[in-house]
Amino acid sequence: MDPPDLTRTGSGSTAKRHSNYIPAAILAVKTLTTTPSLPPQRILTLLYTRLACLAVSGHETLAAQESLMFGDIHSPFYFSTSRHDDDGNSCILSWSLRLLLARLQALAVGCDPRGAVQSYYDFGAYARSQYKRSSAPGSKDLWKRRLRDLGYRTGNSLVAMGDLEGARHLYESFITGTQGDEEKAILEGWVAMLCMRMGDLEGAKRWTDARLIQRKDGVLDALFMMAEGREEDAVAAWRGALAEATDLMEEMVDAGNAFHALTFNLATVYELRTEQARERKAALAGRVADHLRQAAREDGKSVEMVNGDFKL
């Protein structure tokens, strides 16, 4: 079975635990170096924990360099003809670890997303073969979800490579086979934004006029205004969105959920909205420090945040 995917940081509970990632990364390597006779799967789980915690806590470059210790993750060395886990997986590396290594190794080798794309295609071929041969309850659905996730990751890498047309066609192909309205709306939003980046304003409107514009979230509306040269209208729309974003992020900070991306983005919003940005950023740093001191007293965990986390 896979370990939990620590690289997905969208949930509030994950954000709340974000400040514990660095201690977790340190503990993982300490356990690896001081505990004798660890089982192989325990070693791999600890390595995954180490790399994932580094990646989501702002130390992705270090994680990328450490990922190179695995070498070629497609090598027969990592596969067994006699071993299959509950999901029909014959690779000794967990699925989450393989996906993480593909991205990190691509970063380590010239920051070239093409390496990740190649890995995702290889994983796709493997996932399709596992889907065809799987017979355990729920196993087919699992491999189907993994295949779709690989498609999304491939699209993201294509965008990073600058192949916007390729990413657009890929996401459009997903929309046709998507059943859920929420997922379909997200995909249509992605395609619309890609169209705008490519200068195809009419194409973007075709994907949004039936669904996303009616959501009144203001984001795509402002982008269309900018593309059409209506800068003043776009600024007015963004001001409302910034005010809402400020309130949301400040609520997260006050709830004790501060982490680098949150404080950095909130500091950026202060710079955009007020001339007293430095004072507000300093006050933000003070509030976060109070929360961290309280957390240290309650659970004994010490967490570091530096001036750069607050753009000071």
ZIVEN-V867951 format. One record per residue. N is the residue number from 1. RES is the residue in one letter. OMEGA is omega in degrees with one decimal (999 if undefined). D_LAST is the distance of its C-alpha to the last C-alpha in whole Angstrom. Layout:
# ZIVEN-V867951
[[N	RES	OMEGA	D_LAST] [N	RES	OMEGA	D_LAST]]
This chain:
# ZIVEN-V867951
[[1	M	179.9	43] [2	D	166.5	40] [3	P	177.5	37] [4	P	-178.7	34] [5	D	-176.6	32] [6	L	-178.0	29] [7	T	176.0	27] [8	R	-171.2	28] [9	T	-175.5	25] [10	G	-173.1	26] [11	S	179.5	27] [12	G	-179.5	26] [13	S	176.9	27] [14	T	179.3	26] [15	A	-178.8	22] [16	K	-179.5	23] [17	R	-172.3	24] [18	H	-176.0	21] [19	S	179.0	20] [20	N	-175.6	23] [21	Y	-179.8	23] [22	I	174.4	22] [23	P	178.9	24] [24	A	178.1	27] [25	A	178.6	26] [26	I	-179.9	27] [27	L	179.9	30] [28	A	-178.4	31] [29	V	176.0	32] [30	K	177.9	33] [31	T	179.7	35] [32	L	-173.6	36] [33	T	-175.8	37] [34	T	-177.5	38] [35	T	-179.4	41] [36	P	170.3	44] [37	S	175.0	46] [38	L	175.4	44] [39	P	-178.0	45] [40	P	-178.6	44] [41	Q	176.2	43] [42	R	177.3	41] [43	I	-179.0	39] [44	L	177.4	38] [45	T	178.5	37] [46	L	177.5	35] [47	L	176.1	34] [48	Y	179.3	33] [49	T	179.7	31] [50	R	-175.5	29] [51	L	-178.7	28] [52	A	-179.7	27] [53	C	175.9	25] [54	L	-175.9	23] [55	A	-175.0	23] [56	V	-179.2	22] [57	S	175.8	19] [58	G	-179.9	17] [59	H	-175.2	19] [60	E	179.7	22] [61	T	177.2	23] [62	L	178.1	24] [63	A	-179.9	26] [64	A	179.1	27] [65	Q	179.9	29] [66	E	-178.9	30] [67	S	-177.7	32] [68	L	179.7	34] [69	M	-178.8	36] [70	F	-178.2	38] [71	G	-178.4	39] [72	D	-176.8	41] [73	I	176.1	41] [74	H	-177.1	44] [75	S	175.1	46] [76	P	179.4	49] [77	F	-175.5	48] [78	Y	-177.4	46] [79	F	-179.4	49] [80	S	178.5	52] [81	T	-176.5	55] [82	S	-175.5	56] [83	R	171.6	53] [84	H	178.2	52] [85	D	-175.8	49] [86	D	-179.0	50] [87	D	-179.0	48] [88	G	-176.5	50] [89	N	-179.6	48] [90	S	179.8	49] [91	C	-178.9	46] [92	I	174.9	45] [93	L	178.4	41] [94	S	-179.7	40] [95	W	179.2	39] [96	S	-180.0	36] [97	L	-180.0	35] [98	R	178.6	37] [99	L	-179.9	35] [100	L	-179.2	32] [101	L	179.5	33] [102	A	-179.2	34] [103	R	-176.8	31] [104	L	-179.9	29] [105	Q	174.9	32] [106	A	176.5	32] [107	L	-176.4	28] [108	A	-177.3	29] [109	V	174.3	32] [110	G	-179.5	30] [111	C	-175.4	28] [112	D	-178.9	31] [113	P	-178.5	32] [114	R	177.0	36] [115	G	178.3	36] [116	A	179.3	35] [117	V	178.9	37] [118	Q	178.0	40] [119	S	-179.3	39] [120	Y	177.1	39] [121	Y	176.6	42] [122	D	177.4	44] [123	F	-179.9	43] [124	G	177.8	44] [125	A	178.5	48] [126	Y	-179.1	47] [127	A	178.6	46] [128	R	178.4	49] [129	S	178.3	52] [130	Q	178.2	51] [131	Y	-176.9	51] [132	K	-175.1	54] [133	R	-174.7	56] [134	S	178.5	54] [135	S	-179.7	56] [136	A	179.6	54] [137	P	178.4	54] [138	G	-176.1	50] [139	S	179.4	50] [140	K	178.4	50] [141	D	179.5	48] [142	L	-178.6	45] [143	W	176.0	46] [144	K	177.4	46] [145	R	179.4	42] [146	R	177.6	41] [147	L	179.7	43] [148	R	177.9	41] [149	D	176.7	38] [150	L	177.7	38] [151	G	177.7	39] [152	Y	179.4	36] [153	R	177.9	34] [154	T	177.7	36] [155	G	178.0	35] [156	N	179.5	31] [157	S	176.7	32] [158	L	176.2	34] [159	V	179.3	32] [160	A	178.1	29] [161	M	-176.4	32] [162	G	178.9	33] [163	D	-176.3	36] [164	L	179.4	35] [165	E	178.5	39] [166	G	178.4	40] [167	A	179.8	37] [168	R	-179.0	38] [169	H	179.9	42] [170	L	-179.9	41] [171	Y	177.8	39] [172	E	178.7	42] [173	S	177.8	45] [174	F	-176.1	43] [175	I	-177.6	43] [176	T	-176.6	47] [177	G	-178.2	47] [178	T	-178.2	45] [179	Q	-174.8	46] [180	G	-179.0	43] [181	D	-177.3	42] [182	E	179.2	39] [183	E	179.2	38] [184	K	178.8	40] [185	A	178.8	38] [186	I	-180.0	35] [187	L	178.6	37] [188	E	175.6	38] [189	G	177.4	34] [190	W	-179.2	33] [191	V	-179.7	36] [192	A	-179.6	36] [193	M	175.7	32] [194	L	177.8	34] [195	C	179.3	36] [196	M	178.4	34] [197	R	179.5	32] [198	M	-180.0	36] [199	G	-179.7	36] [200	D	-175.9	39] [201	L	179.5	38] [202	E	177.2	42] [203	G	178.1	42] [204	A	-179.5	38] [205	K	179.8	40] [206	R	-178.3	43] [207	W	-174.1	41] [208	T	-171.7	39] [209	D	-178.5	42] [210	A	-171.3	44] [211	R	-166.2	41] [212	L	-179.6	37] [213	I	-179.1	37] [214	Q	178.6	39] [215	R	175.2	36] [216	K	177.9	35] [217	D	172.4	31] [218	G	-174.3	30] [219	V	-178.6	28] [220	L	176.9	31] [221	D	-179.1	33] [222	A	178.5	29] [223	L	177.2	30] [224	F	179.1	33] [225	M	178.2	33] [226	M	-178.7	31] [227	A	-179.6	33] [228	E	178.3	36] [229	G	179.9	34] [230	R	-172.9	34] [231	E	-177.8	30] [232	E	177.1	30] [233	D	-179.5	32] [234	A	178.8	29] [235	V	178.8	26] [236	A	179.3	28] [237	A	-179.3	28] [238	W	178.8	24] [239	R	177.4	23] [240	G	179.4	26] [241	A	179.4	24] [242	L	179.0	21] [243	A	179.0	22] [244	E	179.7	23] [245	A	178.8	21] [246	T	179.8	18] [247	D	-178.0	21] [248	L	-178.0	21] [249	M	177.6	18] [250	E	175.9	18] [251	E	178.6	21] [252	M	178.2	20] [253	V	-178.5	17] [254	D	177.6	20] [255	A	178.2	22] [256	G	-176.8	20] [257	N	-175.5	20] [258	A	172.1	16] [259	F	-168.7	15] [260	H	-175.4	13] [261	A	-179.5	14] [262	L	-177.2	15] [263	T	179.6	11] [264	F	-180.0	10] [265	N	178.0	13] [266	L	176.5	12] [267	A	177.9	9] [268	T	178.1	11] [269	V	176.4	14] [270	Y	-179.7	12] [271	E	-178.8	11] [272	L	-169.8	15] [273	R	-171.2	16] [274	T	175.7	15] [275	E	176.9	15] [276	Q	-174.9	13] [277	A	-177.2	10] [278	R	179.4	7] [279	E	-179.1	10] [280	R	177.5	11] [281	K	177.1	7] [282	A	177.6	8] [283	A	177.2	11] [284	L	178.7	11] [285	A	178.5	9] [286	G	178.9	12] [287	R	179.7	15] [288	V	178.6	14] [289	A	177.6	14] [290	D	179.5	17] [291	H	-179.1	19] [292	L	177.4	18] [293	R	178.9	20] [294	Q	178.5	23] [295	A	179.1	23] [296	A	178.4	23] [297	R	-174.4	26] [298	E	-176.1	28] [299	D	175.4	28] [300	G	-178.7	27] [301	K	178.7	24] [302	S	-177.4	21] [303	V	-179.4	18] [304	E	167.3	15] [305	M	-173.2	12] [306	V	-177.9	9] [307	N	-179.6	5] [308	G	177.6	6] [309	D	-178.5	8] [310	F	-179.4	5] [311	K	177.6	4] [312	L	999	0]]
